[in-house]
């Protein structure tokens, strides 16, 4: 699961690079030997502070970077299709592990059975207050409070770049179609809605830490029956022969 998580997350990385001529746009040349100074390239001229200082080479003040990052470099990681399929199957199966859910930090109260499967009526909820009442009725009030208390507004660079606030992770609601309920994703701090077709390992184990408290609708459970691990497919083929 961790390997698949790293692979999927790497595709979201933003490419970065440096201006190829950065640190080299300066009229600098070496003064050669015989002056009792190092043979580094030095800025030409006299009568100002920059004159005579090392320039245009790496390892000096205001010099170029020796091996800067290149924007053309492939920074995403590759993974085999069967490994990716096995990772999502393992993550879905781990949603039934109560010990992993508690270890992640979720407050589940007196809930005993996992994963939580609810009726299809949850997919027709269109108001935030109705969704909140439903989650409280399921016994997730403590977890909602925990996620709400961790909600913090940001300042500085992160705020300027659109990451205005940060909150803890609470329940993930998996439905067949998120046309209606999907609009409420993020309206409650930490609560997200995802359709079963777009479900991946990043949603099930944020931060690569298994496993997230997950709620499935009955339609979503029926769709998950089509998702099968590669190992099971091989065993069925062997049994059929």
Secondary structure, DSSP 8 states (H G I E B T S, - for coil): -HHHHHHHHHTT-------TTTTT-S-EEE--SSSSS---EEE--SSSTTTTSB-SSTTSTT---TT---TTS-------HHHHHHHHHHHHHHTT-HHHHHHHT---TT--SSSEEE-GGGGG---HHHHHHHHHHTT-HHHHHHHHHT-EE--THHHHTT--EE-----EEEES--SSGGGGTTTSTT-EEEEGGG--HHHHSGGG-S---EEEEHHHHHHHTT---HHHHHHHHHHH-
